[in-house]
Amino acid sequence: MLQKYDRLSWVDLAKGMAVFLVVMHHSSIYERSIFSLGMENDLIWSKVELVFYNIRMPLFFLISGFLASGIASRGKDQLKLRSALPLTYAYLLWSLILMQIAPNWPDEGIGQAIGWRPIADIAMGSTLAWYLWAIVLSFLLAWLMRRLPVPVALVLSILLGVFLETHDHVLGGRFPTLGRLLPFYMIGIRCPEMVLTIVRRRKSRAIIVVLFAYIMLHRYFTSIWADYARDLLGLVIGLMTAAWAAKISPRLSAAIGWLGRRTLPVYVMHFPIVAILGGASVRALGSLSTGHPLAIVYTPALAAITVALCLVIHIGLLRMRCGWLFTMPRWKRAQAPIAPRTVDNPA
């Protein structure tokens, strides 16, 4: 395994790409509300979303596991349960905050705390901050499997993932989504050298071949195993693209990498900002045709403005000494965070 972790430019670039795709995904909700005169399939970003769907979250989970491998590689005795405390703190805090400021988020009922259900929603990952919940549980499962051989741990994570995804009636909440993404976290934390091998194969021909296979799977295959295959190919595309972009465009890599080191504040704060800006644009623009020129730029523009506002607000909060919103207070901070020291996790 890795003997020492060094921050790599493609890692931050991949995280920046992934979080921007997440914000774009949520921005597209308002695209469908505005450009409603015509067939929904005519919306350009709805089609692009189908391509990005299997890239953003598998990439996010693998990178999270890859970062955690900096701890896992120090030996099984160093993988402490308390390492999960910083993200657990962030999840609990932001779940409560988002339940108050974005209670009616228009996405599958997530974020809607009903009656006395907030505690259950937090426990089941049924909050807007569910990604943090999923990463914490993925880390805990990796900790439980830390003494198992790598192949056994990977197979168990896949079997557990299939069970959670196909038995959503058993646990509910976000457990099915956790099941689908758990294997990618496990690959990142247990097989970091394999991740580096994939990144080194960043030739454009390889990306084209993988992209072709990815599109064919989208068009002709529908099953849970085809979903996993699409996620896996989408993950490879994301990794190769990040590594390729980091090599050919250092300036672009630096800019997106800067965003990638601030994914936590962008992730937790973008929900209310997208809701405010998206709702305002729906009221201002009304209903437009799917062929309207604005349909081409609306979703990426809304996402870009949202990300910029998140970063500005984050800087302002840090200057106001409100870093505790993103970082566990020192008097309770874990000694060994899940990931190496970053803006997201500066323990």
C-alpha positions, 0 to 999 in steps of 0.5 A: 500500500501507499507508504506516504501520501502526498497531495496530488493535483488530480485529486483536488481537480477530481473533487472540484469536478465532482462537486461542480457536477453535484451542484449542476445536478441540483440546478437542473431541477429548476431548468426543468421548471422553467423550460417546460414548453416542449418535451423534457427530453429536448432539454440539453442538460437533461441529456448531459445529466444522463452522462454525468449521472454515473460519474459524479458520486462514484468519483466522489466516493472513490476519492474520499476512500483514496484520501482515507487510505493515507491513514489506512496505509499506516497499519491496521492499528492506526485506523481509529474509530475516532477518525470518524468524529470530524465528519460526524460532527459536520453531518449532525450540525449541517443536517440540523441547519439545513432542516431549518433553512431548506426544509422544502428542498424539491428533490425526492422529499429529502430535507423535509423534517416532518413532525418528530422525525428529524432524529430518525431522518438524521440516523437514516441519512434522509437529510440534505447532508446525506453524503457526509453520513454515507462517507462516515458509514463507509469509513466505519465499514472499512474499519470493521473490514480492516483485517480482512484481505483486500479481495474479501473486503471488496467482495463483501462490500459489493454483496452488502451494497447489492443487498442494501440496494435491492432491499430498500424496504428493510432499512429505507432512508439513504441506505440503498444509495450507500449500498450502491456507492460503498464498493467505490469507497472501499476500492479507494481506501483498500486499493490506492495503488490501483487508483494510481495505476488507472490515473497513469493510463490517461491516454486520450485513446483509452478515455475514448474506448471507455467512454464508448463502452459507457455509452453502449451500456447506457443504451442497451443494458438495464439491470443492477449489475449494468448500473454497477458497470456504468458506475465503474466506467464512469468512475474511470472516465472521471479519474482519467479526465482529471489526470489528463486535464491536470497534465495539459492545463496547469492553470485550469487544474489549479483553479478547479483544484482550489475548489476541490479543496473546499468541497465541504462548504460548497456541498453543505451551503449550495442547497439553500443558494440554489433554491433561492436563485432557482426559485427567483429565476422561475418567477422571473422567467416563467415558462419558456420553450425547451428550444429557448437560447437560455436553455443552453446556458441556464444550468451551468450558469446557475451552478457557477454562480452558486459555487462562487457565492458558496466560496465567498460566504465561506471566506466571510464565515472564516473571517468572522471566526465561524470556522466551527461550522465546518471544522470540529472544535479543537477541544473535541477534535479527533487526532487522526482525521479520516482524510489528510489535512485539507480545507475540507478536513483541517484536523 
